[in-house]
Amino acid sequence: MKWEHALQDFCHYLHIERGLSHNTIKNYAFDIRKLIEFVEATDIQENPLTIGTDDIQHFIYTIAKTVSPRSQARLISGLKGFFNYLVFEDYRESNPMELIESPKIGRKLPDTLSTDEIDQLIAAIDLSKPEGERNRAILETLYGCGLRVSELVNLKLSDLFFEEDFIKVTGKGEKQRFVPIGATNKKFILLYKNEVRAGQKIDPIAQDVLFLNRRGKKLSRAMIFTIIRGLADKINLKKKISPHTFRHSFATHLLENGADLRAIQQMLGHESITTTEVYMHVDRSHLSKVLNEYHPRKNH
């Protein structure tokens, strides 16, 4: 079996059977291609069915010199999944990654913005330009609903259930969830939709897309990053932020104000509560307050 054939089969499996998103599959493929490039560059005469632990260990040692421990851990995890798939499909008898350990890495705490910093970023938007109303609605939605950037750019008019105070979000693996939306967020979306978007010439395939670029097409993920980084520069914010920073801030601020962790999990669309629990480590100060206020033996 050739490497490219095995990789194609694996990507097909991730899409059809695992239901993973295009971006996740792309990341898997990117990491596996690094191994393929290494095999070709070092003239290793092995294919996906015959390559052993020693050759892969050599690859890991080589790449460890150029990538961070976190990237290395992700690479190892992706390769384990790839070879597990080959074992599962009876192409191989064993996984050559079994004895290869991931580097020990600390859990990375999400970067967050304070409410004051979020207010400053939104206040820095130039509302005299047509895209100003759109950009304000975008930031309000990232922070107000805790969306991933891919979920934001794919948000449709038909996903807005404003009478019920919810929006329908399509997350990872095409899984859909309903997320509550507040009055302020709704106000700015409607302002953009009725005052700006309504006057645009819209591309036929983007008729139902909420947030559009100046050509009436769906915004790219890269454009959202550009908008946010431009505003950060404008207010001289020293933190390195991205659309995901607003999602982290959404979860952290809810937790700090006493929201239930499981409710946050549902709103974020996390499969596991463990993923959401990272927010417990961001600011523990409020947890003591909760204990002292609500525990029945607080005064004993």
NORCOR-V57956 format. One line per field, one symbol per residue. psi: psi as a letter, one per 30 degrees, with the letter a starting at -180 (. if undefined). burial: I if it has 9 or more other C-alpha atoms within 8 Angstrom, else O. A space follows every 10 residues. Layout:
psi = ???
burial = ???
This chain:
psi = kleeeeeeee eeeeeeefgl leeeeeeeee eefeeeeeee eghkhllfff kleeeeeeee eeffffllee eeeeeeeeee eefeeeeegg elfljffegk klkkklkkkk klkleeeeee eeffkjffke feeeeeeeee eeeffhllee eefgkleffj ifefhlkkkj akggkklkkk kleeeeeeee eeeeeeefgl jkkefgefke klafgglkkl eeeeeeeeee eeeeghkfkj llefeeeeee eeeeefgglk eeeeeeefhk ekfeefffff fejfefeeee efefkfgfg.
burial = OOIOOIIOOI IOIIIOOOII IOOOIOOIIO IIOOIIOIIO OOOOOOIIIO IOIOOIIOII OOIIOOOOIO OIIOIIIIII OIIIIIIOOO OIOOIIIOOO OOOOOOOOOI OIIOOOOIOI IIOIIOOOOO OIIIIIIIII IIIIIIIIIO IIIIIIOOII IIOOIIIIII IOOIOOIIII IOOOIIOIIO IIIOOIIOOO OIIOOIOOII IIOOOIIIIO IOOIIOIIIO IIOOIOOOOO IIIIIIIIII IIOIIIOOIO IOOIIIIIOI OOIOOIIIII OIIOOIOOOI IOOOOOOIOO
